[in-house]
Amino acid sequence: MPKGSEELTNARKEEIVNACAALYETMSFKDITLRDIGEKTSFTRTSIYNYFQTKEEIFLSLLKQEHDAWIADMDEMIHQNTAMEAEAFAEVLARILEKRSCMLKLMSMNIYDMEVNSRIENLVDFKKSYAEASETLDKCLEKFFPSMTEEDRKEFLYAFFPFLFGVHPYTSHTEKQLEAMRQAGVKGGDCTIYELTKPFLLRLLKSFL
């Protein structure tokens, strides 16, 4: 690790991760290289190794960043509302998740490669954010739906988090995929994150209320 303050180190890591995020908007995970990331930053490929040993570690840090943003939005929902009905809760949480398309894409497509090819300390940092996201959503449920028991909330989380891993494939398709669906007679392909997530949340909540 290069010499310098922790603040400077974190700023450099953030620059690398943000460059990776920008590339991921138009390129696939497998096609992005450390050279590509370096070209979008002030670092050479060799310099990046001072902060991340693999491409997967950069992506895992991006996924952590996405979870942290999701947590912040849920915290804001908790603090800005004294009470919420199921309909309003599902609406707000679906809108929050609509902003996390990168998170949902990474969760559904690349999480195995990221975890396998990252050092344990990086994986632990991500797992902490993942756990905090679950804990924060649990706090939302506890505050807004006090009739739900601890076991109810656990069942909700066990249903909801696996659901998140499947959101991206149902809400994002290439033209090639859409054409294949049309030729195969498969219906769908025009659902947004919000349109898929809100009804699911509402049905899941009502099963406990």
C-alpha positions as CSV (number, residue, x, y, z in Angstrom):
1,M,0.0,0.0,0.0
2,P,1.4,3.4,-0.9
3,K,2.3,5.9,1.8
4,G,-0.2,8.6,2.5
5,S,-3.2,9.4,4.7
6,E,-6.2,7.1,4.9
7,E,-8.3,9.8,3.4
8,L,-6.0,10.0,0.4
9,T,-6.0,6.2,0.0
10,N,-9.8,6.1,0.1
11,A,-10.1,8.9,-2.4
12,R,-7.8,7.0,-4.8
13,K,-9.8,3.8,-4.3
14,E,-13.0,5.7,-5.0
15,E,-11.6,7.1,-8.2
16,I,-10.7,3.6,-9.4
17,V,-14.1,2.2,-8.4
18,N,-16.0,5.1,-10.1
19,A,-14.0,4.5,-13.3
20,C,-15.0,0.9,-13.2
21,A,-18.7,1.8,-12.7
22,A,-18.6,4.1,-15.7
23,L,-17.1,1.4,-17.9
24,Y,-19.7,-1.1,-16.6
25,E,-22.5,1.0,-18.0
26,T,-21.4,0.2,-21.6
27,M,-19.1,-2.9,-21.3
28,S,-19.5,-6.3,-19.9
29,F,-17.7,-7.6,-16.7
30,K,-15.6,-10.0,-18.7
31,D,-14.5,-7.4,-21.3
32,I,-13.3,-4.8,-18.8
33,T,-9.6,-4.9,-18.0
34,L,-7.4,-3.2,-15.5
35,R,-5.9,-1.3,-18.4
36,D,-9.3,0.0,-19.4
37,I,-9.9,1.1,-15.8
38,G,-6.5,2.8,-15.6
39,E,-7.2,4.7,-18.8
40,K,-10.2,6.3,-17.2
41,T,-8.2,7.4,-14.1
42,S,-5.0,9.2,-13.3
43,F,-3.4,5.8,-12.5
44,T,-1.4,3.4,-14.6
45,R,-2.4,-0.3,-14.5
46,T,0.7,-1.0,-12.3
47,S,-0.4,1.8,-9.8
48,I,-3.9,0.2,-9.5
49,Y,-2.2,-2.9,-8.0
50,N,-1.3,-0.7,-5.0
51,Y,-5.0,-0.6,-4.1
52,F,-6.6,-3.7,-5.7
53,Q,-4.9,-6.9,-6.7
54,T,-7.6,-8.0,-9.2
55,K,-10.4,-6.6,-11.3
56,E,-12.8,-8.6,-9.2
57,E,-11.8,-6.7,-6.1
58,I,-12.6,-3.4,-7.8
59,F,-16.0,-4.7,-8.8
60,L,-16.6,-6.1,-5.3
61,S,-15.8,-2.6,-3.9
62,L,-18.3,-1.2,-6.4
63,L,-21.0,-3.6,-5.1
64,K,-20.2,-2.5,-1.6
65,Q,-20.6,1.1,-2.6
66,E,-23.9,0.3,-4.1
67,H,-25.1,-1.4,-1.0
68,D,-23.9,1.5,1.1
69,A,-26.0,3.9,-1.0
70,W,-29.0,1.6,-0.7
71,I,-28.5,1.6,3.1
72,A,-28.4,5.4,3.2
73,D,-31.7,5.6,1.3
74,M,-33.4,3.2,3.7
75,D,-32.0,5.1,6.7
76,E,-33.5,8.3,5.2
77,M,-36.9,6.5,4.8
78,I,-36.8,5.5,8.5
79,H,-35.9,9.0,9.7
80,Q,-38.3,10.9,7.4
81,N,-41.5,8.8,8.2
82,T,-43.2,8.2,11.5
83,A,-45.5,5.6,10.0
84,M,-46.1,4.0,6.6
85,E,-48.8,1.8,5.2
86,A,-47.9,-1.3,3.1
87,E,-48.7,0.4,-0.2
88,A,-46.5,3.5,0.6
89,F,-43.7,1.3,1.9
90,A,-43.6,-0.8,-1.2
91,E,-43.7,2.3,-3.4
92,V,-40.8,4.0,-1.7
93,L,-38.6,0.9,-1.4
94,A,-39.3,0.0,-5.1
95,R,-38.2,3.5,-6.1
96,I,-35.1,3.2,-4.0
97,L,-34.2,0.0,-5.6
98,E,-34.8,1.5,-9.1
99,K,-31.8,3.6,-8.5
100,R,-29.6,0.6,-7.7
101,S,-29.6,-1.1,-11.2
102,C,-25.8,-1.5,-11.0
103,M,-26.1,-3.4,-7.7
104,L,-28.8,-5.7,-9.0
105,K,-26.8,-6.4,-12.2
106,L,-23.7,-7.3,-10.2
107,M,-25.7,-9.4,-7.8
108,S,-27.3,-11.4,-10.6
109,M,-24.4,-11.8,-13.0
110,N,-20.9,-11.6,-11.4
111,I,-21.0,-12.0,-7.6
112,Y,-19.4,-15.5,-7.7
113,D,-16.4,-14.3,-9.7
114,M,-16.0,-11.3,-7.5
115,E,-16.0,-13.2,-4.2
116,V,-13.8,-16.0,-5.4
117,N,-11.1,-13.7,-6.8
118,S,-11.0,-11.2,-3.9
119,R,-8.8,-11.2,-0.8
120,I,-10.6,-12.2,2.4
121,E,-10.4,-8.7,3.9
122,N,-12.1,-7.2,0.8
123,L,-14.8,-9.9,1.0
124,V,-15.3,-9.3,4.7
125,D,-15.8,-5.5,4.0
126,F,-18.5,-6.4,1.4
127,K,-20.2,-8.9,3.7
128,K,-20.5,-6.3,6.4
129,S,-22.3,-3.9,4.0
130,Y,-24.5,-6.8,2.8
131,A,-25.4,-7.6,6.4
132,E,-26.0,-4.0,7.3
133,A,-28.5,-3.7,4.3
134,S,-30.4,-6.7,5.7
135,E,-30.3,-5.2,9.2
136,T,-31.5,-1.8,8.0
137,L,-34.4,-3.3,6.1
138,D,-35.3,-5.3,9.2
139,K,-35.4,-2.0,11.1
140,C,-37.8,-0.6,8.5
141,L,-40.1,-3.5,9.0
142,E,-39.9,-3.3,12.7
143,K,-40.7,0.4,12.7
144,F,-43.5,0.5,10.1
145,F,-45.1,-2.9,10.7
146,P,-44.9,-3.5,14.5
147,S,-47.4,-6.4,14.2
148,M,-44.7,-8.4,12.4
149,T,-42.9,-10.7,14.8
150,E,-39.1,-11.2,14.6
151,E,-39.8,-14.5,12.9
152,D,-42.1,-12.8,10.4
153,R,-39.3,-10.3,9.6
154,K,-36.8,-13.0,9.2
155,E,-39.1,-14.9,6.7
156,F,-39.6,-11.6,4.8
157,L,-35.9,-11.1,4.5
158,Y,-35.2,-14.7,3.4
159,A,-37.8,-14.3,0.6
160,F,-36.8,-10.7,-0.4
161,F,-33.0,-11.0,-0.7
162,P,-33.0,-14.1,-3.0
163,F,-35.7,-12.3,-5.1
164,L,-33.2,-9.4,-5.6
165,F,-30.8,-11.7,-7.3
166,G,-33.3,-12.4,-10.1
167,V,-34.5,-8.8,-10.7
168,H,-31.9,-7.8,-13.3
169,P,-32.5,-10.7,-15.8
170,Y,-36.2,-9.9,-15.8
171,T,-35.8,-6.2,-16.3
172,S,-32.9,-5.8,-18.6
173,H,-32.5,-7.4,-22.0
174,T,-30.3,-6.9,-25.1
175,E,-31.8,-6.5,-28.5
176,K,-30.6,-10.0,-29.3
177,Q,-32.3,-11.4,-26.2
178,L,-35.5,-9.6,-27.0
179,E,-35.5,-10.9,-30.6
180,A,-34.9,-14.5,-29.4
181,M,-37.8,-14.1,-26.9
182,R,-40.1,-12.9,-29.8
183,Q,-39.1,-15.8,-32.0
184,A,-39.6,-18.2,-29.2
185,G,-43.0,-16.8,-28.3
186,V,-41.9,-15.8,-24.8
187,K,-43.9,-13.0,-23.4
188,G,-42.4,-10.2,-21.3
189,G,-39.2,-8.3,-21.5
190,D,-40.7,-4.9,-20.9
191,C,-40.9,-4.8,-17.1
192,T,-38.9,-2.2,-15.1
193,I,-37.3,-2.7,-11.7
194,Y,-40.1,-0.6,-10.1
195,E,-42.8,-2.5,-11.9
196,L,-41.4,-5.9,-10.9
197,T,-40.4,-5.0,-7.3
198,K,-43.4,-3.0,-6.0
199,P,-46.1,-5.7,-6.5
200,F,-43.8,-8.4,-5.1
201,L,-43.1,-6.3,-2.0
202,L,-46.8,-5.5,-1.5
203,R,-47.8,-9.2,-1.8
204,L,-45.0,-10.3,0.5
205,L,-45.9,-7.7,3.2
206,K,-49.6,-8.5,3.1
207,S,-48.8,-12.1,3.8
208,F,-47.6,-11.1,7.2
209,L,-50.1,-8.3,8.1
